[in-house]
Amino acid sequence: MNKKVEIATLAAGGLGLFSMCFLGFALVSDVPLEEMAVIGPLFRNGDEQAEEGADGTLAEADGGAPGQNGGKALALPERRGTAQEIVTANLGVLGAFALPAPFARAELETLVDELRDQRDLLKERSDALDERERQVADQIAALDMRSAELERIKGEIETQTAAIELRSLELKRDEDVETAGESLVYENLATLYAEGDTEQITADLVGMGPDEAAKVLRILDEDRAMDLLRAITGDERGKFIDAWARAQP
């Protein structure tokens, strides 16, 4: 017994919940209560019910009179309205779940055209960006090639510079050796000319020329150098004296 009561209670609760949802969706969809299926007659006023009763009686009366209108009921004028109103009225309570179309046909066509134009514009911009990226990539590749060429030239210059520096060191070393050799020769001659026959030494100095003789004379003692210079005769003496003065440290 308790089980049956429980089942009945659940059924009543479910029916009540369904009714509330039914009415809620109907109210949200703005469907008049009197136009709803099943429960519509409950919300109609007395005049409408009387009208329906009169219509029914009239139909029955007409149907019972065989001589009038061929025994058929009079055809009442049909209800007219927009397509949306007719669909909503026919759906009844199901109209609560029917949503109106968000766009009209013309609006959809306009929207499609706008979307197509935007798509074409985006494609043009995308193609332009792709072309720009290709140009930038080509420029980067050209710059990389030029950079590699500059690095190669820089390496060649560094190699040549190193070779020139090495050659310069070799030349300086040769010059130092040559200068050291010349200095040794001049020192030996100065030692030899420090004493001896003045006329013979003077003749040797004249044969060497003013510049070479000055290198020997600047090593000698100043008095000895002056004696040898005075021993030189003629115009040559002035040239030797000038060269000796220039060779002084």
C-alpha positions in Angstrom: 0.0 0.0 0.0 2.8 2.4 0.8 4.5 1.6 -2.5 1.3 2.6 -4.4 1.0 5.8 -2.5 4.6 6.6 -3.2 4.1 6.0 -7.0 1.0 8.1 -7.0 2.8 10.9 -5.2 5.7 10.8 -7.7 3.3 10.8 -10.6 1.4 13.7 -9.3 4.6 15.7 -8.6 5.9 14.9 -12.1 2.6 16.0 -13.7 2.7 19.2 -11.7 6.2 19.9 -12.7 5.4 19.2 -16.3 2.4 21.5 -16.1 4.5 24.3 -14.7 7.2 23.9 -17.4 4.4 23.8 -20.0 2.9 27.0 -18.8 6.3 28.7 -18.3 7.4 28.0 -21.9 4.0 29.1 -23.2 4.3 32.4 -21.3 7.9 33.0 -22.5 6.8 32.4 -26.1 4.0 35.0 -25.8 1.4 32.5 -27.0 -2.1 33.4 -25.7 -3.3 30.8 -23.2 -6.7 30.4 -24.9 -4.9 29.4 -28.1 -2.9 26.6 -26.5 -3.8 23.0 -27.3 -5.4 20.8 -24.7 -5.7 23.6 -22.1 -6.8 26.5 -24.3 -10.6 26.0 -23.7 -10.0 26.4 -19.9 -8.8 30.0 -20.4 -11.5 31.1 -22.8 -14.2 33.5 -21.6 -17.9 32.9 -21.7 -18.5 34.9 -24.9 -16.0 32.8 -26.9 -17.5 29.6 -25.5 -21.0 30.8 -26.4 -19.8 31.7 -29.9 -18.4 28.2 -30.3 -21.6 26.7 -29.0 -23.7 28.8 -31.4 -21.4 27.8 -34.2 -21.7 24.2 -33.3 -25.5 24.5 -33.0 -25.7 26.3 -36.3 -23.6 23.6 -37.9 -25.8 20.9 -36.5 -28.9 22.7 -37.6 -27.7 23.2 -41.0 -26.5 19.7 -41.2 -30.0 18.4 -40.2 -31.8 20.4 -42.9 -31.4 18.6 -46.1 -32.8 21.3 -48.2 -30.5 24.0 -47.2 -26.9 24.3 -48.6 -26.9 20.7 -49.6 -27.0 19.4 -46.1 -23.5 20.9 -45.3 -22.4 23.3 -42.6 -21.7 26.9 -43.6 -18.0 27.6 -44.2 -16.7 30.2 -41.7 -14.1 32.7 -42.9 -10.6 31.4 -42.3 -8.3 33.3 -39.9 -5.7 35.2 -41.7 -2.3 36.5 -40.5 1.4 36.5 -41.1 3.3 33.3 -41.9 4.9 33.4 -38.5 1.5 33.9 -36.7 0.0 31.0 -38.6 2.9 28.7 -37.8 2.8 29.7 -34.2 -0.9 29.2 -33.9 -0.6 25.7 -35.6 2.3 24.7 -33.3 0.3 25.6 -30.2 2.3 24.9 -27.1 5.2 23.7 -29.2 5.6 27.3 -30.3 7.4 27.9 -27.1 10.3 25.9 -28.5 10.2 27.6 -32.0 12.7 30.5 -32.4 12.2 33.3 -35.0 14.6 33.4 -37.8 17.5 35.8 -36.8 18.0 37.2 -40.4 15.8 37.7 -43.4 16.8 36.5 -46.8 17.9 39.9 -48.0 19.9 40.4 -44.8 21.6 37.0 -45.2 22.5 37.8 -48.8 23.9 41.2 -47.7 25.9 39.5 -44.9 27.2 36.8 -47.3 28.3 39.6 -49.8 30.1 41.4 -47.0 31.8 38.3 -45.8 32.9 37.5 -49.3 34.3 41.0 -49.8 36.1 40.7 -46.4 37.5 37.3 -47.4 38.8 38.7 -50.7 40.3 41.7 -48.9 42.0 39.4 -46.4 43.3 37.2 -49.3 44.8 40.3 -51.0 46.4 41.4 -47.8 47.7 37.8 -47.2 49.1 37.7 -50.7 50.8 41.1 -50.2 52.3 40.0 -46.9 53.6 36.8 -48.5 55.2 38.8 -51.3 56.7 41.1 -48.8 58.1 38.2 -46.9 59.6 36.8 -50.0 61.2 40.1 -50.8 62.6 40.4 -47.3 63.9 36.8 -47.5 65.7 37.7 -50.8 67.2 40.8 -49.3 68.4 38.8 -46.3 69.9 36.2 -48.6 71.7 39.0 -50.6 73.0 40.6 -47.4 74.3 37.2 -46.2 76.1 36.8 -49.5 77.6 40.3 -49.2 78.6 39.6 -45.6 80.3 36.4 -46.6 82.1 38.2 -49.4 83.3 41.0 -47.0 84.5 38.3 -44.6 86.5 36.7 -47.4 88.0 40.1 -48.4 88.8 40.9 -44.7 90.6 37.5 -44.4 92.6 38.2 -47.5 93.5 41.7 -46.2 94.6 40.3 -42.9 96.7 37.7 -44.6 98.3 40.3 -46.8 98.9 42.6 -43.8 100.5 39.8 -41.9 102.8 39.1 -44.9 103.7 42.8 -45.2 104.5 43.1 -41.5 106.7 40.0 -41.7 108.5 41.4 -44.8 108.9 44.7 -42.9 110.5 42.9 -40.0 112.8 41.1 -42.3 113.8 44.3 -44.1 114.4 46.1 -40.8 116.5 43.2 -39.6 118.5 43.3 -42.8 118.9 47.1 -42.4 120.0 46.6 -38.8 122.6 44.0 -39.9 123.8 46.3 -42.7 123.9 49.3 -40.4 125.8 47.3 -37.8 128.2 46.1 -40.5 128.7 49.6 -41.8 129.2 50.9 -38.3 131.8 48.2 -37.7 133.6 49.1 -40.9 133.6 52.8 -40.0 134.8 52.1 -36.5 137.7 50.1 -37.9 138.6 52.9 -40.3 138.4 55.4 -37.5 140.8 53.3 -35.4 143.1 53.1 -38.4 142.9 56.8 -39.2 143.4 57.9 -35.6 147.2 57.7 -36.3 149.2 57.6 -39.4 150.3 59.7 -42.3 147.9 62.6 -42.6 148.3 63.1 -46.3 147.7 59.4 -47.1 144.6 59.4 -44.8 143.3 62.6 -46.4 143.7 61.1 -49.9 141.6 58.1 -48.7 138.9 60.3 -47.3 138.7 62.3 -50.5 138.3 59.1 -52.4 135.4 58.0 -50.2 133.4 61.2 -50.8 132.1 63.8 -48.3 129.2 61.7 -46.8 131.2 58.4 -46.3 134.2 60.4 -45.0 131.9 62.3 -42.5 130.8 58.9 -41.0 134.4 58.1 -40.3 135.3 61.6 -39.1 132.5 61.8 -36.6 133.9 58.8 -34.8 137.4 60.3 -34.6 138.5 62.7 -31.9 137.4 66.2 -32.8 141.0 67.5 -33.0 142.1 64.6 -35.2 139.1 65.2 -37.4 139.9 68.9 -37.8 143.5 68.1 -38.7 142.4 65.8 -41.4 139.8 68.3 -42.7 142.5 71.1 -42.8 144.7 68.8 -44.8 142.1 68.7 -47.6 142.9 71.3 -50.2 140.8 73.2 -52.7 137.1 73.6 -52.9 136.5 70.0 -51.6 137.4 71.1 -48.1 134.1 73.0 -47.6 132.0 70.0 -48.8 133.7 67.7 -46.3 133.3 70.2 -43.5 129.6 70.6 -44.2 129.1 66.8 -44.4 131.0 66.3 -41.1 128.9 69.0 -39.4 125.7 67.3 -40.6 126.9 63.9 -39.3 127.4 65.1 -35.8 124.9 63.6 -33.3 
